[in-house]
Amino acid sequence: MKLKIRNSKSKKCKKTGFRTRQKTAGGRKVNKRHRARHGSI
């Protein structure tokens, strides 16, 4: 889900689930950090 223009409405619409985050390199990093801090998610 790549949007070139990111206005506040589309920011709100941005999906934030675990699977969605796993789809990008940055998101995987977030999940990894999450796992490190809180054991498993």
Steps between C-alpha positions, in 0.01 A plus 500: 500500500712785373344844480704782357291771660450451871237736639356461847199303377714242330726490805196392700410240238847349513482142616694418814455127555781253560473344152496840334819599681667172405465590132761778508860504617429789737195323639694182567746711696212640707366151572846378592540788744155428640591136553829590664334734747193300588598140451275368227241744367 
